[in-house]
Amino acid sequence: MKVRLAVTSLVGTLLVSRSSASSSSSTPIVVASPTPDSVSRNYVALVHNFWIQEQAADVASNGSNLAAEVCLGTDQPGAPTKLQLIDPPMCRERAVALLAVHEKFLSDLATTPPAAKSPPMIRPFGLNCPRRSPTLRP
């Protein structure tokens, strides 16, 4: 399959080059692939790391989420609430862990500028988020 694709690609390239070679007035157009700048890469890395840390604080994996289980009483997404699963002390542990992740993200967000090409809705994101929730402090 890969050989067939390579041969087809090569034939296509030869046909295009032959057809453009016969026309001396055409100039080849080169379009560069967009490459993210360092600001974009930093911003994406910030959001990616936040998501990884969020999942870790939730103790979430393979469709299971300990925070949802002990705080909401749901053992699977969309499942009905089972009151016997709710565990307030464990829920508080998860909430404190999540709060730490959110506060770190917001702190990092305040010092990480969004890329100039980012949609306008992303730029004020950090300005509109609450900075802390003192009611969950340990």
C-alpha positions in Angstrom: 0.0 0.0 0.0 2.8 2.4 0.9 4.7 1.6 -2.3 1.5 2.2 -4.4 1.0 5.6 -2.6 4.7 6.5 -3.2 4.5 5.6 -6.9 1.2 7.5 -7.4 2.7 10.5 -5.6 5.9 10.3 -7.8 3.8 10.0 -11.0 1.7 13.0 -9.9 4.7 15.1 -9.2 6.3 14.2 -12.6 3.0 15.1 -14.4 2.8 18.4 -12.6 6.4 19.3 -13.3 6.1 18.3 -16.9 3.0 20.4 -17.4 4.6 23.4 -15.7 7.9 23.0 -17.6 6.1 23.5 -20.9 4.7 26.8 -19.8 7.6 29.2 -19.2 5.4 32.0 -17.8 4.3 30.2 -14.7 6.3 30.6 -11.5 6.1 27.9 -8.9 4.2 28.8 -5.8 5.7 27.6 -2.5 3.4 27.6 0.5 5.1 27.0 3.8 3.3 24.9 6.4 2.3 27.0 9.3 4.6 26.5 12.2 3.7 27.6 15.7 5.8 30.3 17.2 7.3 29.9 20.7 4.5 31.9 22.3 1.9 29.5 20.8 3.9 26.5 21.9 4.2 27.8 25.4 0.4 28.6 25.6 -0.5 25.1 24.3 1.9 23.5 26.7 0.4 25.4 29.6 -3.1 24.3 28.8 -2.0 20.7 28.1 -0.2 20.5 31.4 -3.2 21.9 33.2 -5.4 19.2 31.7 -2.9 16.5 32.7 -2.8 17.8 36.3 -6.6 18.2 36.4 -7.0 14.6 35.4 -4.5 13.5 38.1 -6.2 15.6 40.8 -9.6 14.1 39.7 -7.9 10.6 39.8 -9.5 10.1 36.4 -8.7 7.3 34.0 -10.5 5.0 31.6 -13.9 6.6 32.1 -13.5 6.6 35.9 -13.3 9.7 38.0 -12.8 9.5 41.7 -13.7 13.2 42.3 -17.0 12.7 40.5 -17.6 9.5 42.4 -17.0 10.8 45.9 -18.4 14.3 45.3 -21.3 13.7 42.9 -22.0 10.0 43.5 -21.5 9.1 39.9 -19.2 6.2 39.0 -19.5 6.5 35.2 -20.2 9.6 33.0 -23.9 10.1 32.6 -24.8 7.5 35.3 -27.5 8.3 37.8 -26.4 9.6 41.2 -25.8 6.9 43.9 -25.9 8.6 47.3 -23.9 5.8 48.9 -20.8 6.7 46.8 -20.7 10.3 48.2 -17.9 10.6 50.7 -17.6 14.2 52.0 -14.1 13.9 53.5 -12.7 12.3 50.3 -14.6 14.9 48.3 -12.8 17.6 50.2 -9.4 16.0 49.5 -10.3 16.0 45.7 -11.5 19.6 45.9 -8.4 20.8 47.6 -6.2 19.0 45.0 -8.3 20.5 42.2 -8.1 24.0 43.7 -4.3 23.8 43.9 -4.2 22.8 40.2 -6.6 25.6 39.2 -4.6 28.2 41.2 -1.3 27.1 39.7 -2.9 27.3 36.2 -4.3 30.7 36.8 -1.0 31.9 38.2 0.9 30.5 35.2 -1.7 31.9 32.8 -1.2 35.4 34.2 2.5 35.2 33.1 2.0 33.4 29.8 0.8 35.6 27.0 -1.6 34.1 24.4 -0.3 34.0 20.8 -1.1 37.0 18.7 -3.1 34.8 16.4 -5.3 33.4 19.2 -9.0 34.0 18.9 -10.2 37.2 20.7 -12.1 35.1 23.2 -8.9 33.5 24.6 -7.0 36.7 25.2 -9.1 38.0 28.2 -9.6 34.4 29.6 -7.1 35.0 32.4 -8.7 38.3 33.3 -12.2 36.8 33.7 -11.3 33.9 36.0 -11.6 34.0 39.7 -8.2 33.8 41.4 -9.0 31.8 44.5 -11.7 30.3 46.5 -11.0 30.9 50.2 -13.8 28.6 51.4 -11.8 25.5 50.3 -8.5 26.4 52.0 -7.2 23.5 54.0 
